[in-house]
């Protein structure tokens, strides 16, 4: 079931997340060039993510980055993924409401549980409570954005007739997606009636099975089972199949080595091994190849009912010019076919 129309987005993480020792001021300037390039090539939105204590990488945080990019991004929407259990809903309501107002109502939110013990420990969040806390954060955030007084007696905060007076430009609030890996988390998003933001890491067979799982759970909960879903994929469009792997392979391999250290593969439902050779790892998972191959691979995902497809087209350490060439090739040779 292909979505009627699909919006296409570009990730910022290949620039805003870099090896320790990189000049982040210089990479910030390159981020502006990257955003201008995406804007001028017709992409619809920007995505970025959130992690803390990211050794061996360093990372610019999502909200200040997107605030800086408001005047640079034209009409593109801004879509951060934030680790909901680590946040207070009042802070989110005020901060993200400000970002939506400043951007003219261009904010889309994606919330994730997270999976790294270092982050839970640093923020004083018990791993066993993360699902309950995430649900409470989203529930309270939406209530605060209603403009009504909110009372909330949770283990982590207490609100007594609290009222957020700065409301988002979008009413009742910006769109909310749920980023998830595990079957239980995907089913939960469906029960909440919120779109599942499909991760970049699972292979196509897993994604297809989980899309069916999501749609069945949504229907059972009385929500629209045919809602258009967002997805992230790793993408590199080269002049040939072999050139694409030669150019992107080293950076993809380094990135997934970091994921392996963080335990990202353990959050997936299968037995994925992120230490596998990059060509093996990429099969039915990453979109790396020439324009014809990229178009064919993207169509396989669109047939699942994808309404928003965002691509990570560069990775930490990759030269900007190389990544921009790939983006241009994709925009000029693949997007018109889609």
KOLBAGU-806134 format. One record per residue (C-alpha): residue number from 1; x, y, z; residue in one letter. Coordinates in steps of 0.25 Angstrom, whole numbers, padded with zeros to 4 digits. Layout:
REM KOLBAGU-806134
- seq, east, north, up, type
- NUM, X, Y, Z, A .
...
//
This chain:
REM KOLBAGU-806134
- seq, east, north, up, type
- 1, 0000, 0000, 0000, X .
- 2, 0008, 0012, -0005, X .
- 3, 0005, 0026, 0001, X .
- 4, -0002, 0035, -0008, X .
- 5, 0009, 0046, -0007, X .
- 6, 0022, 0045, 0001, X .
- 7, 0030, 0056, 0007, X .
- 8, 0045, 0054, 0007, X .
- 9, 0055, 0059, 0017, X .
- 10, 0069, 0059, 0020, X .
- 11, 0077, 0056, 0033, X .
- 12, 0086, 0066, 0040, X .
- 13, 0093, 0056, 0049, X .
- 14, 0105, 0053, 0039, X .
- 15, 0110, 0067, 0042, X .
- 16, 0105, 0070, 0056, X .
- 17, 0111, 0057, 0061, X .
- 18, 0126, 0056, 0059, X .
- 19, 0138, 0049, 0065, X .
- 20, 0144, 0055, 0077, X .
- 21, 0155, 0065, 0073, X .
- 22, 0147, 0070, 0061, X .
- 23, 0145, 0085, 0060, X .
- 24, 0130, 0086, 0063, X .
- 25, 0130, 0101, 0059, X .
- 26, 0135, 0097, 0045, X .
- 27, 0125, 0086, 0044, X .
- 28, 0114, 0096, 0049, X .
- 29, 0117, 0105, 0037, X .
- 30, 0117, 0092, 0028, X .
- 31, 0103, 0089, 0034, X .
- 32, 0098, 0102, 0028, X .
- 33, 0103, 0099, 0014, X .
- 34, 0097, 0085, 0015, X .
- 35, 0083, 0091, 0019, X .
- 36, 0084, 0101, 0008, X .
- 37, 0087, 0090, -0002, X .
- 38, 0075, 0081, 0003, X .
- 39, 0066, 0093, 0003, X .
- 40, 0070, 0097, -0011, X .
- 41, 0068, 0083, -0016, X .
- 42, 0054, 0082, -0012, X .
- 43, 0054, 0073, 0001, X .
- 44, 0042, 0075, 0010, X .
- 45, 0048, 0074, 0024, X .
- 46, 0060, 0073, 0033, X .
- 47, 0063, 0062, 0044, X .
- 48, 0073, 0061, 0055, X .
- 49, 0074, 0053, 0068, X .
- 50, 0078, 0054, 0082, X .
- 51, 0088, 0046, 0090, X .
- 52, 0097, 0050, 0102, X .
- 53, 0110, 0045, 0107, X .
- 54, 0113, 0040, 0092, X .
- 55, 0128, 0036, 0093, X .
- 56, 0135, 0033, 0083, X .
- 57, 0126, 0044, 0077, X .
- 58, 0122, 0058, 0080, X .
- 59, 0109, 0064, 0077, X .
- 60, 0102, 0077, 0076, X .
- 61, 0088, 0077, 0083, X .
- 62, 0075, 0076, 0074, X .
- 63, 0068, 0088, 0079, X .
- 64, 0078, 0099, 0078, X .
- 65, 0083, 0094, 0065, X .
- 66, 0069, 0094, 0059, X .
- 67, 0066, 0108, 0065, X .
- 68, 0079, 0113, 0058, X .
- 69, 0074, 0107, 0045, X .
- 70, 0060, 0113, 0045, X .
- 71, 0064, 0125, 0036, X .
- 72, 0073, 0116, 0027, X .
- 73, 0063, 0105, 0024, X .
- 74, 0052, 0112, 0016, X .
- 75, 0039, 0104, 0017, X .
- 76, 0045, 0091, 0021, X .
- 77, 0039, 0085, 0034, X .
- 78, 0048, 0083, 0046, X .
- 79, 0047, 0069, 0052, X .
- 80, 0056, 0065, 0064, X .
- 81, 0055, 0052, 0071, X .
- 82, 0056, 0054, 0086, X .
- 83, 0058, 0044, 0098, X .
- 84, 0045, 0046, 0105, X .
- 85, 0048, 0039, 0118, X .
- 86, 0059, 0049, 0121, X .
- 87, 0051, 0061, 0120, X .
- 88, 0041, 0069, 0128, X .
- 89, 0028, 0072, 0121, X .
- 90, 0027, 0086, 0126, X .
- 91, 0041, 0089, 0120, X .
- 92, 0037, 0082, 0107, X .
- 93, 0024, 0090, 0106, X .
- 94, 0031, 0103, 0108, X .
- 95, 0044, 0100, 0099, X .
- 96, 0037, 0093, 0088, X .
- 97, 0025, 0102, 0088, X .
- 98, 0036, 0114, 0086, X .
- 99, 0042, 0106, 0075, X .
- 100, 0029, 0104, 0068, X .
- 101, 0025, 0119, 0069, X .
- 102, 0039, 0124, 0064, X .
- 103, 0039, 0114, 0052, X .
- 104, 0025, 0119, 0048, X .
- 105, 0019, 0105, 0051, X .
- 106, 0029, 0096, 0044, X .
- 107, 0032, 0087, 0056, X .
- 108, 0029, 0072, 0056, X .
- 109, 0033, 0064, 0068, X .
- 110, 0038, 0050, 0069, X .
- 111, 0039, 0044, 0083, X .
- 112, 0048, 0031, 0087, X .
- 113, 0050, 0023, 0099, X .
- 114, 0065, 0022, 0097, X .
- 115, 0073, 0010, 0100, X .
- 116, 0087, 0014, 0107, X .
- 117, 0089, 0012, 0122, X .
- 118, 0099, 0024, 0122, X .
- 119, 0088, 0033, 0119, X .
- 120, 0077, 0028, 0129, X .
- 121, 0088, 0028, 0140, X .
- 122, 0092, 0042, 0137, X .
- 123, 0078, 0048, 0137, X .
- 124, 0073, 0039, 0149, X .
- 125, 0063, 0031, 0141, X .
- 126, 0061, 0017, 0145, X .
- 127, 0061, 0008, 0133, X .
- 128, 0049, 0000, 0138, X .
- 129, 0041, 0013, 0138, X .
- 130, 0045, 0018, 0125, X .
- 131, 0032, 0013, 0117, X .
- 132, 0023, 0019, 0128, X .
- 133, 0030, 0032, 0129, X .
- 134, 0030, 0033, 0114, X .
- 135, 0015, 0031, 0114, X .
- 136, 0013, 0041, 0125, X .
- 137, 0022, 0052, 0118, X .
- 138, 0014, 0051, 0105, X .
- 139, 0001, 0051, 0112, X .
- 140, 0005, 0063, 0121, X .
- 141, 0011, 0070, 0109, X .
- 142, -0001, 0069, 0101, X .
- 143, -0010, 0074, 0113, X .
- 144, -0001, 0086, 0115, X .
- 145, -0002, 0090, 0100, X .
- 146, -0017, 0090, 0101, X .
- 147, -0016, 0103, 0108, X .
- 148, -0024, 0098, 0120, X .
- 149, -0020, 0097, 0134, X .
- 150, -0013, 0084, 0137, X .
- 151, -0012, 0076, 0150, X .
- 152, -0003, 0064, 0149, X .
- 153, 0002, 0056, 0161, X .
- 154, 0013, 0047, 0156, X .
- 155, 0025, 0041, 0163, X .
- 156, 0034, 0050, 0155, X .
- 157, 0027, 0063, 0156, X .
- 158, 0014, 0070, 0162, X .
- 159, 0006, 0080, 0155, X .
- 160, -0005, 0088, 0162, X .
- 161, -0014, 0096, 0152, X .
- 162, -0001, 0098, 0143, X .
- 163, -0004, 0106, 0131, X .
- 164, 0006, 0108, 0119, X .
- 165, 0002, 0122, 0114, X .
- 166, 0012, 0121, 0101, X .
- 167, 0005, 0111, 0092, X .
- 168, 0011, 0105, 0079, X .
- 169, 0007, 0112, 0066, X .
- 170, 0001, 0099, 0062, X .
- 171, -0012, 0095, 0068, X .
- 172, -0015, 0087, 0077, X .
- 173, 0000, 0084, 0076, X .
- 174, 0011, 0080, 0066, X .
- 175, 0010, 0066, 0060, X .
- 176, 0016, 0055, 0069, X .
- 177, 0023, 0042, 0064, X .
- 178, 0028, 0031, 0072, X .
- 179, 0042, 0025, 0069, X .
- 180, 0043, 0011, 0073, X .
- 181, 0050, -0002, 0070, X .
- 182, 0044, -0013, 0078, X .
- 183, 0031, -0020, 0075, X .
- 184, 0025, -0016, 0088, X .
- 185, 0028, -0001, 0086, X .
- 186, 0022, -0001, 0072, X .
- 187, 0009, -0007, 0077, X .
- 188, 0009, 0003, 0088, X .
- 189, 0010, 0015, 0078, X .
- 190, -0001, 0008, 0070, X .
- 191, -0010, 0008, 0083, X .
- 192, -0007, 0022, 0085, X .
- 193, -0011, 0026, 0071, X .
- 194, 0002, 0032, 0068, X .
- 195, 0011, 0029, 0055, X .
- 196, 0022, 0020, 0057, X .
- 197, 0035, 0026, 0052, X .
- 198, 0042, 0014, 0046, X .
- 199, 0057, 0013, 0050, X .
- 200, 0069, 0013, 0040, X .
- 201, 0074, 0000, 0046, X .
- 202, 0065, -0011, 0043, X .
- 203, 0065, -0019, 0030, X .
- 204, 0053, -0019, 0020, X .
- 205, 0047, -0032, 0025, X .
- 206, 0047, -0028, 0039, X .
- 207, 0041, -0014, 0035, X .
- 208, 0030, -0020, 0027, X .
- 209, 0026, -0030, 0038, X .
- 210, 0026, -0019, 0048, X .
- 211, 0017, -0010, 0039, X .
- 212, 0007, -0021, 0038, X .
- 213, 0008, -0022, 0054, X .
- 214, 0006, -0007, 0055, X .
- 215, -0006, -0006, 0046, X .
- 216, -0013, -0018, 0053, X .
- 217, -0011, -0012, 0066, X .
- 218, -0016, 0002, 0062, X .
- 219, -0029, -0004, 0056, X .
- 220, -0031, -0012, 0069, X .
- 221, -0030, 0001, 0077, X .
- 222, -0040, 0008, 0068, X .
- 223, -0029, 0017, 0061, X .
- 224, -0027, 0018, 0046, X .
- 225, -0019, 0006, 0042, X .
- 226, -0015, 0012, 0028, X .
- 227, -0008, 0025, 0034, X .
- 228, 0004, 0029, 0026, X .
- 229, 0017, 0025, 0034, X .
- 230, 0030, 0032, 0034, X .
- 231, 0043, 0024, 0032, X .
- 232, 0058, 0027, 0033, X .
- 233, 0068, 0020, 0024, X .
- 234, 0083, 0021, 0022, X .
- 235, 0085, 0026, 0007, X .
- 236, 0097, 0028, -0002, X .
- 237, 0095, 0031, -0017, X .
- 238, 0108, 0029, -0025, X .
- 239, 0111, 0029, -0039, X .
- 240, 0112, 0014, -0039, X .
- 241, 0109, 0003, -0030, X .
- 242, 0123, 0000, -0027, X .
- 243, 0127, 0015, -0025, X .
- 244, 0116, 0017, -0016, X .
- 245, 0121, 0006, -0006, X .
- 246, 0135, 0011, -0008, X .
- 247, 0131, 0025, -0004, X .
- 248, 0121, 0022, 0007, X .
- 249, 0126, 0009, 0012, X .
- 250, 0137, 0014, 0022, X .
- 251, 0128, 0024, 0028, X .
- 252, 0116, 0015, 0030, X .
- 253, 0125, 0004, 0036, X .
- 254, 0131, 0014, 0046, X .
- 255, 0117, 0019, 0050, X .
- 256, 0111, 0005, 0052, X .
- 257, 0124, 0002, 0060, X .
- 258, 0119, 0013, 0070, X .
- 259, 0105, 0007, 0070, X .
- 260, 0111, -0006, 0073, X .
- 261, 0118, 0000, 0085, X .
- 262, 0106, 0006, 0090, X .
- 263, 0097, -0006, 0089, X .
- 264, 0088, -0001, 0078, X .
- 265, 0086, -0015, 0072, X .
- 266, 0081, -0020, 0085, X .
- 267, 0069, -0011, 0084, X .
- 268, 0065, -0018, 0071, X .
- 269, 0056, -0030, 0070, X .
- 270, 0065, -0039, 0062, X .
- 271, 0079, -0044, 0064, X .
- 272, 0086, -0032, 0056, X .
- 273, 0101, -0031, 0057, X .
- 274, 0106, -0017, 0054, X .
- 275, 0120, -0022, 0054, X .
- 276, 0117, -0030, 0041, X .
- 277, 0124, -0025, 0028, X .
- 278, 0117, -0013, 0022, X .
- 279, 0113, -0019, 0009, X .
- 280, 0107, -0031, 0017, X .
- 281, 0101, -0021, 0027, X .
- 282, 0095, -0012, 0017, X .
- 283, 0087, -0023, 0009, X .
- 284, 0072, -0020, 0010, X .
- 285, 0075, -0010, 0021, X .
- 286, 0083, 0002, 0015, X .
- 287, 0081, 0009, 0001, X .
- 288, 0095, 0010, -0005, X .
- 289, 0097, 0009, -0020, X .
- 290, 0095, 0017, -0033, X .
- 291, 0082, 0025, -0036, X .
- 292, 0074, 0013, -0042, X .
- 293, 0077, 0004, -0030, X .
- 294, 0073, 0015, -0020, X .
- 295, 0060, 0018, -0027, X .
- 296, 0057, 0003, -0027, X .
- 297, 0060, 0002, -0012, X .
- 298, 0052, 0014, -0008, X .
- 299, 0040, 0008, -0016, X .
- 300, 0041, -0004, -0007, X .
- 301, 0038, 0004, 0005, X .
- 302, 0028, 0013, -0001, X .
- 303, 0020, 0001, -0004, X .
- 304, 0018, -0001, 0011, X .
- 305, 0010, 0012, 0012, X .
- 306, 0021, 0021, 0015, X .
- 307, 0017, 0036, 0016, X .
- 308, 0030, 0042, 0020, X .
- 309, 0044, 0037, 0016, X .
- 310, 0056, 0043, 0022, X .
- 311, 0070, 0039, 0019, X .
- 312, 0084, 0040, 0026, X .
- 313, 0093, 0043, 0014, X .
- 314, 0106, 0046, 0021, X .
- 315, 0113, 0041, 0034, X .
- 316, 0123, 0046, 0044, X .
- 317, 0136, 0049, 0037, X .
- 318, 0131, 0049, 0022, X .
- 319, 0135, 0061, 0014, X .
- 320, 0124, 0071, 0012, X .
- 321, 0126, 0072, -0003, X .
- 322, 0125, 0057, -0005, X .
- 323, 0112, 0056, 0003, X .
- 324, 0106, 0068, -0005, X .
- 325, 0109, 0061, -0018, X .
- 326, 0101, 0049, -0014, X .
- 327, 0090, 0058, -0009, X .
- 328, 0090, 0065, -0023, X .
- 329, 0090, 0052, -0031, X .
- 330, 0078, 0046, -0022, X .
- 331, 0070, 0059, -0024, X .
- 332, 0072, 0061, -0038, X .
- 333, 0072, 0046, -0043, X .
- 334, 0063, 0039, -0033, X .
- 335, 0053, 0048, -0027, X .
- 336, 0047, 0051, -0040, X .
- 337, 0045, 0036, -0042, X .
- 338, 0037, 0035, -0029, X .
//
